[in-house]
Amino acid sequence: MNTLLMKRIVTAISVILFVSWGLFFLPAWVYAGVVVFLIGMGLYEFYSLIEKKGIFIYKYFGILMGMLIPLSIYFRFEPTKGWELFFIVTATLIFFVLQFIRKDSSQAIVGISTTFFGIFYVSWFFSFLIKIRFLPQGMYLAAFLLLVTKIGDVGAYTIGSMFGKRLLITRISPKKTLEGAIGGLIFSIAAALISKLYLPYISILHLAAMGALIGLLAQIGDLCESLIKRDCEVKDSGNYLPGLGGVLDIIDSIIFTSPIFYFYIIHFNLIPS
């Protein structure tokens, strides 16, 4: 097993254990604060990638707007019905006004669109972690989501590194393999089934279905970030975590699994009374 693989596995497991410990032993406001921090860092990395393409964006204002979303969810700030729509309209107006005061009108549409995409992609989707945390049994549901997602990541990387031969989508990610993708899916389903130990009220069928869904979406999320990095011609979004890269590299697989898992739980009424 090579050094990079060991670094990646150790870092990933450390992150999983730390977050799981924090879910059960730290106050809810600390959990929410970590989510807000990760969103802020993720947006900073995303906008920094976009700037490498020479696109003008209001980076720090976008980060501020993005961090307001999880904060509004945590504090249950909803002055009107459909608060999210009001937020979108207000943010759109502000972004246009900011463009008015520029001396150059070039890239206005691209800049506004890209800034908004970052807010939706990083902030709104990832903020569902807070919504999940405040459901009944939310600590266990959030732990389930994070464990199944990240164990699938570890499985995909490990199996792909050791046994991968058939490349998946070389145009987007030249090292991802079909064997790794299948391995990650199997790891996610296995982690979901083992979760019966702390989610006894959820049936084996639902656990297996959620494991497969999360495992698939996690890999799509990873490929989506790889596509963005490939377009921006960078290898990693940052270099803070050994073997894993930046914050965006850590949360990419959770970005899509969080909202879909939340809607699955709500739709099938898998919340204990």
N, C-alpha and C positions, 0 to 999 in steps of 0.2 A: 504494500500500500504506500503510495507516494506521499511526500511531505505536504503538498497542497491539499490532497484529499483529506489527510489527517487534520490539517488546520481547519478546513471547511466543516468537517464533522464535529470536531471539538467545539468550534465557535457556535455552530447551529444548536448543538445540544445544550450548551451553556445558556444561550438565549432562551431556548424552550423552558429550561428549568427555572431561570430567573423570572420569566414572565409568569409561569405557572405559580411560582411561590408568591409573587406579588399579587396575583388575583385573590388568593385566599388569606394572606396575612397583612396586606397593606390596605389602608382606607380607600374608599371608592374614589376620592378626589385625587389621590396619588395615581391611581390607574388612569383616570381621565387626563391628568396632567401628562403622563407618559404618552398617551395617544396624541394629545395636542402637540407635544414636542416632536414626536415622530413625523406628524403631518407637516409641521414647520420645516423640519430638516429635509423631508422628502420633497416638498415644494421647492426649497432652495436648490436642491440637486437637480430637480427637473428643469427649473427655469435656467439654471446655469448651463445645462445641456443645450437648451434652446438658444441661448445667447451665443454658443459656439457656432451656430449656423448663421449668425449675423442678423438675427431677428430682434427688433427692438420690442421689449416688453417692460412693463412696470413691475419688476420682480418683487420688490419688498411690499408694494401695495397688494399684489396678488397673494403673497404669503400671509399678510394680515387678514385679508378677506377669507382665505382658506382656513385659518386658525379660528375664525369666528364661528364656523359651522359646528365643530365638535363642542366648543364652549356653549353655544346656544342649546345643543342637545343635552349637555350635562346639566345646565341650569334650567332646563325645560322652558327656555325663553321662546314663547310662541304668541306674540301679540295679536296675530290674526290667524284665521284658519288658512291653511296653505302657506305657512310662513316661508317655506322654501321658494315658492314662486315669487313672493314679494322680495325676497333676498336677491333672486336672479335678476328681476327687473331693476332693482336699485343698483346692483353691481354693474349691470350693463350701462346704465345711465352714467355712473361715475367713470367707467372706463372710457366712454366716449368724450366726456368732459375733459378728462386728462389728455386725450388726443387733441382736443381743441387748442390746448396751450402749447403744443409742440410747434417748433418752427418748420418741421418737415412732416409732410402728410404721407410719405411713403410707408408701406408695411402696416398701415393702420388696421386693415381688416385681419391680416395674418397675426398681428400682435394681440389684438383683442381676442380673436378666436383661440389662439394658443394659450393665452392667460386663463381664459375660461376653461379650456380643456384640462389644464393643470388642476384647477380648483375641483372640477368634477372627478377627474381620474384619481387624484391623490387624496384630496380632502373629503369630499362627500362620501365616496365609496368606503374609505378606511374608517370614517366616523361611525359606521354601523357597528363597530366594535363596542362603542359606548352604548348604543341602543340594546345590543345583545346583553351587555353586562347588567343592565337594569331591568331585564325580564325576570320573572320568578325563576329561581335556580340559575340565574344569569351567570354566576361565577363558573358553574360547571359547564354551561353551554359555551361560554367564551373559551374555557380551557379546552373543551372538545374541539372547537374550531381551530384554535391555534396549534394544538397537538397534532391533529389529523393533517392540517396543512403543512406544517414544518417537518413532520416525520415523513410525509410524502416527498418533500424537497430532498431530505437526507437520503431517502431510498432511491430517488431518481438519480441523484449525483453518484451515489455509491455503486449502484448496479451499472449505471452507464459507464463509469470510470473503469470498472473491473471487467465487465462483459460486453460493453457496447461495441457493435460492429456496423450496424446499418444506420446511417445518418438520417436524421429526421427532416429538418428544413435547413439546409446548409446556407441558403441565402440570408436567413435571419440569425441562426445560431449554429456555427460550423461544428460544434462539439457535441450537441445534443443528439442522442440516439434513440431508436425505437425501443431497444432493450431497456434503456434508462426510463423512458416514459412508461412502459409497462411495469417496471419495477416500482416506480413512484406510485402508480395507481394501486398496486397490490399492497404496498406499505400503508397507504392511506386507508384502504378498506380494512386492513388488519388492525390499525390503530383505532378505527371507528368501532369495530366489533369488540375490542378489548374494553372500550369505554362503557360497555354494559355494566361494568363494575361500579361506576359512579353515576350512571344514568339508567337505573334499573327500570324506570317507567317508560322508556322508549324501546319499541320492539326491535328485534334483530333485523327485520326487513328494512325498517327505516334507517337504522344505523348503517347497514350495508349500502343502502341507496345514498345516504348523505356522504359516506366515505368515498364512494365512486364519484359522486358529483363534485365534492370538494377536491378530490385528487385530480380530476380532469380540469376543473377551473383553475386550480393552482398552477398547473403546467401551462395553461393558456395565458394566465397572468404573467408568468415568467417569460414566455415567448413575446408577449406584448412589450414588456420592458426591453427585451433584447432587440426588438424591432426599432424601438426609439433610440437605443444606444447605437445600433448599427447605422441608423439614419444620421446620427450626430457624430459618428466615427469615433466612439470611445469604447473602451473595454468594460469599465465599471463606472457607476454613478458617483462613487467616492472611494476612499481608501481607509475608512475608520475601523473596519472589522476584518481581522486576519482571515484570508481565504474567501471572504464573502463580498468585500467591497464596501459600498456605502449603505445608507439607510434605505434608499429606494430599492437596492438589491435585496434587502431583507424583507421589505413589506410588499414587494411586487406580487407575490403569490397570494397574499391576504387581501389585496385590493378588490379582487373579483369574488373571492369566496365569502367575504363578510356580508355584503348585501344579499347574495343569493341564499346563503345559509339562514339569514334573518327571515327572508320571505318564505323559505321552506318551512321553518319552525312555525311561523304565523299561519301559513296556508293550511298545514296539516294539524294545527292546534296541538303541537307537541310541548305545550307549557303546562306544568302541573297546576292543578287548582288549589 
